[in-house]
Amino acid sequence: MQLELQNIGMIKEAKVTIDGLTVIAGENDTGKSTLSKALFYGLTIIREVQSNASDGKLTTVDYPTVLACTDIFKVDILQGINVEYLKNSIIELTINGQTINPKLLSGASATQINDKVKNMTIPEAIFIETPLVWNFSDFFRDIAQIESQMRIKLNYPFLMKDLNFKLHIKSASDGVDIKKQMTELMGGEFKKDEMGRYYFDKQGQKIDLVNTATGIKTFGIFQVLSQNNWLNQDTVLILDEPEVHIHPKWQLEMAKVIVDLVKNGVKIVVNSHSPYMIEALKRYSDRANLQDKTNFYLAQDGFIKKINDSNSQTLVSIYEKLSEPYDIFEEMDSQRLEKFING
């Protein structure tokens, strides 16, 4: 699968392959999250339109209707982008040789949409942005009740809502089982009480998730998604800077988990600005002989690309870019040493 973007947010051009492990590396505000959200929104919209067309719920589709599917394009990525600018943008997904652009659904009939996507398996996208989703479980439960009782639709972050849904509802597919790996790593497991609320069971001790470390919450997401069968070969799992919430030792464990999932057919996209995490993903994917299923890209100056179509050359550029702060530290140390020597 390939994703191509032009003129989306700060991205001038990006073209990435999603076929195993895809790593987007770069500093903050270089378009990493924009690309990942475009991937998530694109897949979600196409699945939504495909489902509605096959159910006979659509007659014709214009672009605003596509954008309005569960309101997801109104959140994050398109804030501040006007319609005229959007007309000059490109969001294209190529799946099994078939290229789909949500914008081209404008004016299409349900029959035309079915002809385009009816025989395609569109992957289910899962976006993990923050482990704090656990802190909002009761909020989403209350919101759902209010919407149902009052027959209104409220605005709230779709990414977090979608992840919360998948943490509470099982998929019909068969998933990759990593529960044992996660519980051993965490020293406990996430369980539900009689009210359907999750808590952390640490060797028989019941701990409220509000009082649970963010690292535990991060791995708990993986445990529960695995239990609910969402981690499977028809999934694209998107991780937005997972290193932010875990200490360096657990970054290595996270890299191992990611590579294990890729070995079992889960497609994973990782955004990162951590040389430590990127190096761990490189080493573990090499050890697992996943070189042909791993792609590294550098996000810089409005472009997200691979250098000369080479992972090795791209990694050199990534390390050079992300190690610049360490170069400053070395210069400071040299200045201190020189000052000490010269008195």
C-alpha positions in Angstrom: 0.0 0.0 0.0 1.2 3.5 -0.8 0.2 6.9 0.5 0.8 10.0 -1.6 0.2 13.6 -0.3 0.7 17.0 -1.9 -0.1 20.4 -0.3 -1.5 19.0 2.9 -0.8 21.2 5.9 3.0 21.8 6.0 3.6 18.8 3.6 4.6 19.9 0.1 5.1 16.3 -1.1 5.2 12.9 0.5 5.1 9.3 -0.9 5.5 6.4 1.5 5.1 2.7 1.3 3.1 0.9 4.0 4.0 -2.8 3.8 5.3 -4.0 7.1 7.1 -1.4 9.2 7.2 2.2 8.1 9.2 4.7 10.2 8.8 8.4 9.6 11.6 10.3 11.4 12.1 14.0 11.8 12.0 16.9 14.2 8.7 18.3 15.5 6.5 20.3 13.1 7.9 18.5 10.0 4.6 16.8 8.9 5.0 13.4 10.5 1.7 13.6 12.4 0.0 15.2 9.4 0.9 12.2 7.2 -0.2 9.7 9.8 -3.5 11.4 10.3 -4.1 11.7 6.6 -3.5 7.9 6.3 -5.9 7.3 9.2 -8.6 9.6 7.9 -8.2 8.4 4.3 -8.7 4.8 5.2 -11.5 5.5 7.6 -13.4 7.6 5.0 -13.0 5.1 2.3 -14.3 2.3 4.6 -17.2 4.4 5.6 -18.2 5.3 2.1 -17.7 1.7 0.9 -19.9 0.5 3.7 -22.7 3.0 3.1 -22.6 2.5 -0.6 -22.9 -1.3 -0.3 -25.8 -0.9 2.2 -27.6 1.3 -0.3 -27.4 4.3 2.0 -25.8 6.6 -0.6 -27.2 7.7 -3.9 -24.6 10.3 -4.9 -21.7 11.6 -3.0 -20.2 15.1 -3.0 -16.9 15.9 -1.4 -18.4 17.8 1.6 -20.4 14.6 2.3 -17.3 12.5 2.2 -15.6 15.0 4.6 -18.6 14.8 6.9 -18.3 11.0 7.3 -18.2 10.8 11.2 -16.8 14.4 11.0 -13.2 13.1 11.1 -11.8 15.5 8.6 -13.0 18.4 10.7 -10.6 17.4 13.4 -6.8 18.2 13.5 -5.6 17.8 10.0 -7.9 20.2 8.2 -8.3 22.9 10.8 -7.4 26.1 9.2 -7.4 24.7 5.7 -10.0 26.3 3.5 -11.9 24.4 0.8 -10.1 26.2 -2.1 -6.7 25.1 -0.7 -8.0 21.6 -0.3 -9.0 21.5 -4.0 -5.3 21.8 -4.8 -4.2 19.1 -2.5 -3.7 15.4 -3.2 -4.5 12.5 -0.9 -4.1 9.2 -2.7 -4.0 5.7 -1.4 -2.9 2.8 -3.6 -4.0 -0.6 -2.4 -3.2 -3.7 -4.4 -2.6 -1.6 -7.5 -5.9 0.3 -7.2 -5.5 4.1 -6.5 -8.2 5.8 -4.5 -8.6 9.5 -3.9 -11.4 10.5 -1.5 -11.8 13.8 -3.4 -12.6 11.9 -6.6 -15.7 10.5 -4.8 -17.3 13.9 -5.4 -20.3 13.4 -7.6 -19.9 9.7 -7.8 -23.0 7.4 -7.5 -23.2 4.5 -5.2 -22.8 2.2 -8.2 -19.6 4.0 -9.3 -18.2 3.8 -5.8 -19.0 0.1 -5.6 -17.3 -0.5 -8.9 -14.2 1.2 -7.5 -13.9 -0.4 -4.1 -16.4 -3.3 -3.8 -13.8 -6.1 -4.2 -11.1 -4.3 -2.2 -10.2 -5.1 1.4 -9.6 -1.7 3.0 -7.4 -2.0 6.1 -8.8 -0.9 9.5 -6.7 2.0 10.8 -5.9 2.3 14.5 -4.2 5.5 15.7 -2.5 5.6 19.1 -1.7 9.2 19.9 -1.7 9.2 23.7 -2.1 6.6 26.5 -4.3 9.2 28.3 -7.2 7.8 26.4 -7.7 5.6 29.5 -8.4 8.7 31.5 -11.4 9.6 29.3 -13.2 6.2 29.2 -16.0 7.5 31.5 -16.3 10.7 29.5 -16.9 8.8 26.3 -19.4 6.5 28.0 -21.3 9.6 29.3 -21.2 11.3 25.9 -22.6 8.3 24.2 -25.5 8.2 26.6 -26.2 11.9 26.1 -26.2 11.6 22.4 -28.5 8.6 22.5 -31.0 10.2 24.9 -31.0 13.7 23.4 -30.6 12.6 19.8 -27.8 15.1 19.2 -24.2 14.8 18.0 -21.4 16.4 20.0 -18.0 17.4 18.8 -15.0 15.7 20.5 -11.7 14.3 19.3 -12.4 11.5 16.9 -9.0 9.9 17.1 -9.4 9.3 20.8 -13.0 8.3 20.5 -12.2 5.7 17.8 -9.4 4.2 20.0 -11.6 4.1 23.0 -14.2 2.2 21.0 -11.7 -0.4 19.9 -10.6 -0.8 23.6 -14.1 -1.7 24.5 -15.5 -3.6 21.5 -14.1 -6.9 20.0 -13.3 -7.2 16.3 -14.8 -10.1 14.4 -11.4 -10.9 13.0 -8.7 -13.2 14.5 -5.9 -11.2 16.0 -2.2 -11.6 17.0 -2.0 -12.7 20.6 0.5 -10.7 22.6 -1.3 -10.6 25.9 1.3 -12.8 27.7 4.2 -10.7 26.4 2.4 -7.5 27.6 1.5 -8.8 31.1 5.0 -10.1 31.7 6.4 -6.7 30.7 3.9 -4.7 32.8 4.0 -7.0 35.8 0.2 -7.2 35.7 -2.7 -6.9 33.3 -5.7 -4.7 32.4 -9.0 -6.1 33.4 -12.6 -5.0 33.5 -14.7 -4.6 36.7 -18.4 -5.5 37.0 -19.3 -2.1 35.6 -17.2 -2.6 32.4 -14.5 -0.2 33.6 -10.8 -1.1 33.1 -8.3 -1.2 35.9 -4.7 -2.4 36.3 -4.4 -5.7 38.2 -0.9 -5.8 39.6 -0.5 -9.3 41.1 -3.9 -9.1 42.6 -3.8 -5.4 43.6 -6.5 -3.4 41.9 -5.1 0.0 40.7 -7.2 2.8 39.2 -5.9 3.7 35.7 -5.7 7.4 36.7 -3.0 6.3 39.1 -1.2 4.1 36.6 2.1 5.2 35.0 1.9 6.3 31.4 4.3 3.6 30.3 1.9 1.0 31.8 -1.0 2.6 30.0 0.8 2.5 26.7 1.5 -1.2 26.9 -2.0 -1.7 28.3 -3.4 -0.4 25.0 -1.5 -3.1 23.2 -2.7 -5.8 25.5 -6.4 -4.8 25.2 -6.2 -4.3 21.4 -4.7 -7.8 21.2 -7.4 -9.3 23.4 -10.1 -7.6 21.3 -8.5 -9.0 18.1 -7.8 -5.6 16.5 -4.2 -6.4 15.8 -4.4 -8.5 12.7 -3.3 -8.7 9.0 -6.1 -6.3 8.0 -4.9 -3.6 10.4 -2.7 -0.5 9.9 -1.5 0.5 13.4 -0.3 4.1 13.6 1.9 5.1 16.5 2.5 8.8 17.0 5.9 9.3 18.8 5.4 6.3 21.2 8.8 7.1 22.9 7.4 10.2 24.5 5.5 8.3 27.1 8.1 5.6 28.1 11.6 5.6 29.5 14.5 4.4 27.4 14.6 0.8 28.7 10.9 0.3 27.7 11.6 1.9 24.3 13.6 -1.2 23.5 10.7 -3.4 24.7 8.3 -1.3 22.6 10.5 -1.8 19.5 10.5 -5.5 20.1 6.7 -5.6 20.3 6.4 -3.5 17.2 8.7 -5.9 15.2 6.9 -9.0 16.6 3.6 -7.6 15.3 5.0 -6.8 11.9 6.4 -10.4 11.7 2.8 -11.6 12.3 1.4 -9.5 9.4 0.3 -6.3 11.1 1.2 -3.1 9.2 2.7 -0.5 11.5 3.6 3.2 10.9 5.8 4.8 13.5 6.5 8.5 13.8 9.6 9.3 15.9 12.1 12.0 16.7 14.1 9.7 19.0 17.4 8.3 17.5 17.2 5.7 20.3 13.8 4.3 19.2 14.8 4.5 15.5 18.0 2.6 16.1 16.1 0.0 18.1 13.6 -0.5 15.3 16.4 -0.9 12.8 18.3 -3.5 14.8 15.3 -5.6 15.8 13.8 -5.5 12.3 17.2 -6.6 10.9 17.4 -9.4 13.5 13.9 -10.6 12.4 15.0 -10.5 8.7 12.4 -7.9 7.9 14.7 -5.7 5.7 12.3 -6.1 2.7 9.3 -5.1 4.9 10.9 -2.1 6.5 11.0 1.5 5.2 12.6 4.5 6.8 11.7 8.1 5.7 13.0 11.5 6.6 10.6 14.4 7.2 12.3 17.7 6.4 11.6 21.0 4.7 8.1 20.1 3.6 9.1 16.7 2.1 8.8 13.2 3.5 11.0 10.9 1.4 13.6 8.2 1.3 17.1 9.3 0.3 18.1 7.8 -3.1 15.5 5.0 -2.4 17.9 3.6 0.2 17.1 2.8 3.9 20.8 3.0 4.7 21.3 6.5 3.2 18.1 7.7 4.7 19.2 6.5 8.2 22.5 8.4 7.9 20.5 11.6 7.2 18.1 10.8 10.0 20.9 10.3 12.5 22.7 13.4 11.4 19.5 15.5 11.7 18.3 14.2 15.0 21.8 14.1 16.7 22.3 17.9 16.2 21.4 18.6 19.9 24.1 16.2 21.0 26.6 18.0 18.7 25.8 21.2 20.7 26.4 19.4 24.0 29.8 18.1 22.7 30.7 21.6 21.7 29.8 22.9 25.1 31.9 20.2 26.8 34.8 21.1 24.5 34.5 24.7 25.5 34.5 23.8 29.2 37.5 21.6 28.8 39.4 24.3 26.9 38.5 26.9 29.5 39.7 24.5 32.3 43.0 23.8 30.5 43.7 27.5 29.8 42.8 28.5 33.3 
